[in-house]
Amino acid sequence: MQPIISPVNALQELIACRSVSTNDEDQHAARQKIVNILEKNIGAKVTLIPTAGKPAIFATVAGERPEALLFYGHYDVMTPGNLAAWKSDPFTLTKRDNRFFGRGTGDNKGQLIATLTGISNFLAKQPKLPYTIQFLIEGEEEQGSVNLPELVRSQKNELLRNVKKVFVTDGSMNASGAHVLRLGNRGLFGLRLTSTTATHANHSGNAGNVIANPVNVLHEALNQLYDFAHQHVLIPGFYEGVNAPTDQELSWIDALPFDPEKITTVFDSQLTTTDKQTYYRKLMYEPTFNINGMAAGNTGTDVKTVIPGSAFVSIDMRLVGTQSIPVIQAGIEKILASFLKTGKLTYAITGKVPPTVVHPSNVDLTNFKDAAQASQVRLVIEPVMPGTDPNYVWTDILRVPVFTVPLANFDQNNHAANENITEEAFFSSIHFIESLITTYEKRGN
């Protein structure tokens, strides 16, 4: 029998590894600690998969059948940022106010330790598995998982050939405190437009009306891409694949918590709707066209009479359903062709992640509901996650369903100072993962 994991000690040791992308030594230390847990506490056979960047950890606990359930997580963390904003050392696990603080406690080391502990607890009671359990833990998630698609492609018919389902233990639980099962996520297409009309800024008195203003060029291009008055995207083919929610999905939305006053407080901004179904439909089933940054010329508070030499605007589009990135890209290039031809406008793609759609089986839904009941946690179902994850690698490349099961509290402060995971989220997640594995063992997959 494998020794049981001491979850708080394991988390403490892993948090101490400063495994940000620029720290190769501590990334190696973090990998080694995870490998030790997988081998000594879970009895897994571990392989390090090299990539063009950081190695990924792959582990297998063989069962009586080769069909495998795969758990995905990551060992890299964001940089701590401004250390003065932290109330304690970001790389020393610190407990206060019923929370564990430290970089990675929520994203993703706390969730990873909870997952490994839950499975270790299950194996201690059920050492003979009817099916196989596998793990893929990468080291580049915080840098966009740039090598994950190629890793999955290269291992599709090798190490990953027996995977039947994937569980992603990352993200945040529902704002109400309930555990959540997410079945899909919006995709992302990012675009940066840059207009250059001169090598330097020019005096508006000397050059006004006789040279082009790059800001005006951008405005003209943006008006070709988006109808601001009606909030409608004008890119050809953009709305192809946008589908309305099904009756089942609407029933899941009806069961979701909704507190518009609390949400308004969190955003510190008024909502465009306080109707629950409209709110969730806009977040889950409608694409966006969002200007997330722009700059040109005088950004101070004084008067500076110049015509900027260049200007840029950064755009992100959240995609839904089966919207096609190649179709959208072709449509953008068609609209911008005349601008690009003049040389006054260039563009760069800053993100390409297809949306993910998952239709769970009745067995999967029953397993999750039974696991929640057995572990005494509340579980809600989100048919689509409004944010973006690279879950398409599982559905589009590996061709298996993926279930996102966040194990950290909604207010975990991931990517910010004082990142944390509550004791309740941490320990309830251990029980939930153990119960989830148990239900699949009893009912099958």
C-alpha positions as CSV (number, residue, x, y, z in Angstrom):
1,M,0.0,0.0,0.0
2,Q,1.3,3.5,-0.9
3,P,1.7,6.0,1.9
4,I,-1.1,8.6,2.1
5,I,-0.3,12.1,1.0
6,S,-0.1,14.8,3.7
7,P,-1.8,17.5,1.6
8,V,-0.8,20.6,3.5
9,N,2.8,19.5,3.7
10,A,2.8,18.6,0.1
11,L,1.3,22.0,-0.8
12,Q,3.9,23.8,1.4
13,E,6.8,22.1,-0.4
14,L,5.4,22.7,-3.8
15,I,4.6,26.4,-3.2
16,A,8.2,26.8,-2.1
17,C,9.3,26.0,-5.6
18,R,9.3,29.3,-7.5
19,S,8.3,27.6,-10.7
20,V,7.7,30.8,-12.8
21,S,8.6,30.4,-16.5
22,T,11.9,32.2,-16.1
23,N,13.1,30.0,-13.2
24,D,14.4,26.7,-14.7
25,E,15.9,25.5,-11.5
26,D,12.7,25.7,-9.4
27,Q,10.6,24.5,-12.3
28,H,12.8,21.4,-12.2
29,A,12.3,21.2,-8.4
30,A,8.6,21.5,-8.8
31,R,8.5,18.7,-11.4
32,Q,10.6,16.4,-9.2
33,K,8.3,16.9,-6.2
34,I,5.2,16.1,-8.3
35,V,7.0,13.0,-9.7
36,N,7.9,11.9,-6.2
37,I,4.2,12.1,-5.2
38,L,3.0,10.3,-8.3
39,E,5.6,7.5,-7.8
40,K,5.6,7.1,-4.0
41,N,2.1,8.0,-3.0
42,I,0.1,6.9,-6.0
43,G,2.2,4.2,-7.4
44,A,2.2,5.6,-10.9
45,K,4.7,5.0,-13.7
46,V,6.0,8.4,-14.7
47,T,7.4,9.7,-17.9
48,L,8.7,13.2,-18.7
49,I,7.6,14.3,-22.2
50,P,10.0,16.8,-23.8
51,T,8.5,19.7,-25.7
52,A,10.0,22.7,-27.5
53,G,9.6,24.4,-24.1
54,K,9.2,22.9,-20.7
55,P,8.8,19.2,-20.2
56,A,5.4,17.8,-19.3
57,I,4.8,15.1,-16.7
58,F,2.9,12.1,-17.8
59,A,1.9,9.3,-15.3
60,T,-0.1,6.1,-15.5
61,V,-1.8,4.0,-12.8
62,A,-2.6,0.9,-14.7
63,G,-5.9,-0.8,-14.2
64,E,-7.5,-4.0,-15.3
65,R,-8.6,-2.4,-18.5
66,P,-6.4,0.0,-20.6
67,E,-9.2,2.6,-21.0
68,A,-8.0,5.7,-19.2
69,L,-9.4,8.7,-17.3
70,L,-6.9,11.5,-17.7
71,F,-6.4,14.4,-15.2
72,Y,-4.8,17.6,-16.5
73,G,-3.1,20.3,-14.5
74,H,0.0,22.5,-14.6
75,Y,3.0,23.1,-12.3
76,D,4.1,26.6,-13.6
77,V,2.9,29.8,-11.9
78,M,2.6,33.5,-12.7
79,T,5.3,35.8,-11.3
80,P,4.4,37.3,-7.9
81,G,4.4,40.8,-9.3
82,N,4.7,43.6,-6.7
83,L,6.0,42.0,-3.6
84,A,4.9,45.0,-1.5
85,A,1.3,44.1,-2.3
86,W,1.6,40.7,-0.6
87,K,0.9,40.3,3.1
88,S,3.3,37.3,3.3
89,D,6.1,35.8,1.3
90,P,4.4,34.5,-2.0
91,F,6.6,31.4,-1.9
92,T,6.0,30.5,1.7
93,L,2.6,28.8,2.4
94,T,0.9,30.9,5.0
95,K,-2.4,30.2,6.7
96,R,-4.6,33.0,7.9
97,D,-8.4,33.7,8.0
98,N,-9.1,30.0,7.1
99,R,-7.1,30.4,3.8
100,F,-3.8,29.2,2.5
101,F,-1.8,32.0,0.8
102,G,1.0,31.7,-1.7
103,R,1.7,31.9,-5.4
104,G,0.1,28.8,-6.9
105,T,-2.2,28.0,-4.0
106,G,-5.2,28.5,-6.3
107,D,-3.6,28.3,-9.7
108,N,-2.8,25.5,-10.0
109,K,-0.7,23.8,-7.2
110,G,-3.5,23.8,-4.6
111,Q,-5.9,22.2,-7.1
112,L,-3.2,19.7,-8.2
113,I,-2.4,18.6,-4.7
114,A,-6.1,18.2,-3.9
115,T,-6.5,16.1,-7.0
116,L,-3.5,13.9,-6.2
117,T,-4.6,13.5,-2.6
118,G,-8.1,12.5,-3.5
119,I,-6.9,9.9,-5.9
120,S,-4.3,8.7,-3.4
121,N,-7.1,8.3,-0.8
122,F,-9.2,6.3,-3.3
123,L,-6.3,4.0,-4.2
124,A,-5.7,3.3,-0.5
125,K,-9.2,1.9,-0.2
126,Q,-9.4,0.4,-3.8
127,P,-6.0,-0.6,-4.9
128,K,-7.3,-2.8,-7.7
129,L,-8.5,-0.5,-10.5
130,P,-11.0,-1.6,-13.1
131,Y,-9.8,1.1,-15.4
132,T,-6.6,3.1,-15.8
133,I,-5.9,6.6,-14.4
134,Q,-3.5,8.9,-16.1
135,F,-2.1,12.4,-15.5
136,L,-0.7,15.1,-17.8
137,I,0.8,18.0,-15.9
138,E,2.4,20.7,-18.1
139,G,4.7,23.6,-17.3
140,E,3.6,26.3,-19.8
141,E,-0.1,26.9,-19.1
142,E,0.7,30.4,-17.8
143,Q,2.4,31.2,-21.1
144,G,-0.6,30.0,-23.1
145,S,0.2,26.3,-23.4
146,V,2.0,27.0,-26.6
147,N,3.4,23.5,-27.0
148,L,0.4,21.5,-25.6
149,P,-1.3,21.1,-29.0
150,E,1.8,19.5,-30.6
151,L,2.4,17.4,-27.5
152,V,-1.2,16.0,-27.8
153,R,-0.8,15.4,-31.5
154,S,2.5,13.6,-31.1
155,Q,1.2,11.4,-28.3
156,K,-2.3,10.8,-29.7
157,N,-1.4,7.3,-30.9
158,E,1.2,6.7,-28.2
159,L,0.9,7.6,-24.5
160,L,-2.5,9.1,-24.9
161,R,-4.0,6.4,-27.1
162,N,-6.3,4.9,-24.4
163,V,-7.7,8.1,-23.0
164,K,-11.5,8.1,-23.0
165,K,-12.2,11.3,-20.9
166,V,-10.2,14.2,-19.7
167,F,-10.7,16.1,-16.4
168,V,-9.2,19.6,-16.1
169,T,-8.8,20.7,-12.5
170,D,-8.2,24.4,-13.1
171,G,-10.1,27.6,-12.8
172,S,-12.4,28.9,-10.1
173,M,-15.5,27.5,-8.5
174,N,-18.9,29.3,-8.7
175,A,-19.1,32.7,-7.0
176,S,-21.8,31.2,-4.7
177,G,-19.2,28.8,-3.3
178,A,-20.6,25.8,-5.1
179,H,-18.4,23.3,-7.0
180,V,-19.0,23.6,-10.7
181,L,-18.9,21.3,-13.7
182,R,-18.1,23.1,-16.9
183,L,-18.8,21.4,-20.2
184,G,-17.3,23.8,-22.7
185,N,-15.6,27.2,-23.1
186,R,-15.5,30.2,-25.4
187,G,-12.6,30.4,-27.7
188,L,-10.4,33.4,-28.5
189,F,-9.2,35.3,-31.6
190,G,-6.8,38.2,-30.8
191,L,-5.9,40.9,-33.2
192,R,-3.6,44.0,-33.0
193,L,-3.9,46.7,-35.6
194,T,-1.1,49.2,-36.1
195,S,-1.3,52.3,-38.2
196,T,1.9,54.1,-39.2
197,T,1.7,57.3,-41.2
198,A,5.0,58.9,-40.3
199,T,8.3,58.0,-38.6
200,H,7.7,60.5,-35.9
201,A,5.0,62.8,-34.4
202,N,4.4,66.1,-36.3
203,H,3.1,69.5,-35.2
204,S,-0.6,69.7,-36.0
205,G,-0.3,73.3,-37.1
206,N,2.4,72.5,-39.6
207,A,1.0,69.2,-40.8
208,G,-2.7,69.2,-40.1
209,N,-4.8,68.4,-43.2
210,V,-1.7,67.6,-45.3
211,I,-0.7,64.3,-43.8
212,A,-2.8,61.4,-42.6
213,N,-3.5,60.8,-38.9
214,P,-3.0,57.1,-37.9
215,V,-5.8,57.4,-35.3
216,N,-8.2,58.2,-38.1
217,V,-7.0,55.3,-40.2
218,L,-7.7,53.0,-37.2
219,H,-11.1,54.4,-36.7
220,E,-12.0,53.9,-40.3
221,A,-10.7,50.3,-40.2
222,L,-12.6,49.6,-36.9
223,N,-15.8,50.9,-38.4
224,Q,-15.4,48.3,-41.2
225,L,-15.0,45.5,-38.7
226,Y,-17.7,46.5,-36.2
227,D,-20.9,48.4,-36.1
228,F,-20.6,50.3,-32.8
229,A,-24.1,51.7,-32.9
230,H,-25.7,48.3,-33.1
231,Q,-23.0,46.2,-31.4
232,H,-22.7,44.0,-34.4
233,V,-19.6,42.4,-35.9
234,L,-19.3,43.1,-39.7
235,I,-16.6,40.4,-40.5
236,P,-17.9,38.1,-43.2
237,G,-18.8,34.6,-41.8
238,F,-18.2,35.8,-38.2
239,Y,-21.6,34.5,-36.9
240,E,-21.5,31.2,-38.7
241,G,-21.6,28.5,-36.0
242,V,-23.3,30.7,-33.3
243,N,-26.0,28.5,-31.9
244,A,-28.8,29.1,-29.3
245,P,-28.7,27.0,-26.1
246,T,-30.8,23.9,-26.0
247,D,-33.6,23.3,-23.6
248,Q,-31.3,21.2,-21.4
249,E,-28.7,23.9,-21.4
250,L,-31.3,26.5,-20.4
251,S,-32.4,24.3,-17.5
252,W,-28.8,24.3,-16.3
253,I,-28.7,28.0,-16.6
254,D,-31.9,28.3,-14.6
255,A,-30.2,26.3,-11.8
256,L,-27.2,28.7,-11.6
257,P,-26.9,31.2,-8.8
258,F,-27.4,34.8,-9.9
259,D,-26.9,37.9,-7.7
260,P,-26.8,41.0,-9.9
261,E,-26.1,43.3,-7.0
262,K,-23.0,41.3,-5.9
263,I,-21.8,41.0,-9.5
264,T,-22.1,44.7,-9.9
265,T,-20.0,45.2,-6.8
266,V,-17.4,42.8,-8.0
267,F,-17.2,44.5,-11.4
268,D,-17.6,48.0,-10.0
269,S,-19.7,48.7,-13.0
270,Q,-23.4,48.5,-14.0
271,L,-24.6,45.4,-15.8
272,T,-26.2,45.7,-19.2
273,T,-28.9,43.2,-18.0
274,T,-30.2,42.0,-14.7
275,D,-32.2,39.1,-16.2
276,K,-30.6,35.8,-15.3
277,Q,-31.1,34.0,-18.6
278,T,-30.1,37.0,-20.7
279,Y,-27.0,37.5,-18.5
280,Y,-25.8,33.9,-18.9
281,R,-26.7,33.7,-22.6
282,K,-24.6,36.7,-23.3
283,L,-21.7,35.2,-21.4
284,M,-21.9,31.7,-22.7
285,Y,-23.6,31.8,-26.1
286,E,-22.8,35.1,-27.7
287,P,-19.4,36.1,-29.2
288,T,-17.7,39.4,-28.3
289,F,-15.7,42.1,-30.1
290,N,-13.7,43.8,-27.3
291,I,-11.2,46.6,-27.6
292,N,-8.8,45.8,-24.8
293,G,-6.2,48.5,-25.4
294,M,-5.3,51.4,-27.6
295,A,-2.7,54.2,-27.6
296,A,-1.5,57.1,-29.7
297,G,0.2,60.4,-29.4
298,N,-0.4,62.6,-26.3
299,T,-1.5,60.4,-23.3
300,G,-0.9,63.1,-20.7
301,T,-3.3,65.7,-19.3
302,D,-1.7,68.7,-21.0
303,V,-2.4,70.0,-24.5
304,K,0.2,68.7,-26.9
305,T,-0.7,69.7,-30.5
306,V,0.8,66.8,-32.4
307,I,-0.3,64.4,-35.1
308,P,1.0,60.9,-33.9
309,G,3.3,59.1,-36.2
310,S,1.6,55.8,-35.2
311,A,-1.2,54.3,-33.3
312,F,-2.4,50.8,-32.3
313,V,-5.5,49.1,-31.1
314,S,-5.7,45.6,-29.5
315,I,-8.8,43.5,-30.0
316,D,-10.0,40.2,-28.5
317,M,-13.0,38.3,-29.8
318,R,-14.5,35.5,-27.6
319,L,-15.9,32.8,-29.9
320,V,-18.7,30.4,-29.2
321,G,-20.3,27.2,-30.7
322,T,-18.5,26.2,-33.9
323,Q,-17.3,29.6,-35.0
324,S,-14.3,29.1,-37.3
325,I,-11.1,30.9,-36.8
326,P,-9.9,30.4,-40.4
327,V,-13.2,31.8,-41.7
328,I,-13.0,34.8,-39.3
329,Q,-9.3,35.5,-40.2
330,A,-10.1,35.3,-44.0
331,G,-13.0,37.8,-43.4
332,I,-10.8,40.2,-41.6
333,E,-8.1,40.1,-44.3
334,K,-10.8,40.7,-46.9
335,I,-12.0,43.8,-45.1
336,L,-8.6,45.2,-44.3
337,A,-7.1,44.4,-47.8
338,S,-7.4,48.0,-49.0
339,F,-5.9,49.4,-45.8
340,L,-3.0,46.9,-45.9
341,K,-2.3,47.7,-49.5
342,T,-1.6,51.4,-48.7
343,G,1.1,50.3,-46.2
344,K,-0.5,52.6,-43.6
345,L,-1.9,49.6,-41.7
346,T,-0.5,46.3,-40.5
347,Y,-2.0,43.6,-38.3
348,A,-0.8,40.8,-36.1
349,I,-2.7,37.8,-34.6
350,T,-2.2,37.7,-30.9
351,G,-4.3,34.7,-30.0
352,K,-6.0,31.7,-31.7
353,V,-8.0,29.3,-29.5
354,P,-11.1,27.5,-30.9
355,P,-14.2,27.2,-28.7
356,T,-15.0,23.9,-27.1
357,V,-18.4,22.3,-27.0
358,V,-19.0,19.2,-24.9
359,H,-22.2,17.1,-24.7
360,P,-22.0,14.9,-21.6
361,S,-23.5,11.4,-21.4
362,N,-26.1,10.6,-18.9
363,V,-23.6,8.4,-17.1
364,D,-21.1,11.3,-16.8
365,L,-23.8,13.6,-15.4
366,T,-25.0,10.9,-12.9
367,N,-21.4,10.3,-11.8
368,F,-20.8,13.9,-11.1
369,K,-24.0,14.4,-9.2
370,D,-23.4,11.2,-7.1
371,A,-19.9,12.4,-6.3
372,A,-21.2,15.7,-5.1
373,Q,-23.8,14.1,-3.0
374,A,-21.2,11.6,-1.5
375,S,-18.8,14.3,-0.7
376,Q,-21.5,16.6,0.6
377,V,-20.8,19.5,-1.7
378,R,-23.1,21.6,-3.9
379,L,-22.6,21.1,-7.6
380,V,-23.8,23.4,-10.4
381,I,-23.4,22.9,-14.1
382,E,-22.2,25.6,-16.4
383,P,-22.8,24.5,-20.1
384,V,-20.1,26.9,-21.3
385,M,-17.3,28.7,-19.4
386,P,-17.3,32.4,-20.5
387,G,-13.5,32.4,-20.5
388,T,-11.0,30.6,-22.7
389,D,-9.0,27.4,-22.1
390,P,-7.1,25.3,-24.6
391,N,-9.5,22.5,-24.1
392,Y,-9.9,22.1,-27.9
393,V,-6.7,19.9,-27.7
394,W,-8.8,17.2,-26.1
395,T,-12.0,17.5,-28.2
396,D,-10.5,18.5,-31.6
397,I,-7.2,16.6,-31.5
398,L,-7.6,13.7,-29.1
399,R,-11.3,13.4,-29.9
400,V,-12.5,12.8,-26.4
401,P,-14.9,14.7,-24.1
402,V,-13.3,17.1,-21.5
403,F,-14.8,18.2,-18.2
404,T,-13.5,21.2,-16.4
405,V,-13.7,20.8,-12.6
406,P,-12.3,23.9,-10.8
407,L,-11.2,23.2,-7.3
408,A,-10.3,26.7,-6.0
409,N,-12.6,29.4,-4.6
410,F,-13.9,32.1,-6.8
411,D,-11.9,34.8,-4.9
412,Q,-8.6,33.0,-5.1
413,N,-6.8,36.1,-6.5
414,N,-5.0,34.0,-9.1
415,H,-2.4,36.1,-11.1
416,A,-2.7,38.8,-8.4
417,A,-1.2,39.5,-5.0
418,N,-2.3,37.4,-2.0
419,E,-3.3,34.4,-4.1
420,N,-5.1,31.8,-1.9
421,I,-7.2,28.8,-1.6
422,T,-9.7,28.5,1.2
423,E,-9.5,25.5,3.6
424,E,-13.0,24.6,2.7
425,A,-12.3,24.6,-1.0
426,F,-9.0,22.6,-0.6
427,F,-10.4,19.9,1.7
428,S,-13.8,19.6,0.1
429,S,-12.1,19.2,-3.3
430,I,-10.0,16.3,-2.0
431,H,-13.2,14.5,-0.9
432,F,-15.0,15.4,-4.2
433,I,-12.2,14.0,-6.4
434,E,-12.1,10.8,-4.3
435,S,-15.9,10.5,-4.6
436,L,-15.7,11.2,-8.4
437,I,-13.2,8.4,-9.0
438,T,-15.3,6.1,-6.8
439,T,-18.4,6.7,-8.8
440,Y,-16.6,6.0,-12.1
441,E,-15.2,2.8,-10.5
442,K,-18.7,1.7,-9.6
443,R,-20.6,2.7,-12.6
444,G,-18.0,2.7,-15.3
445,N,-17.2,5.4,-17.9
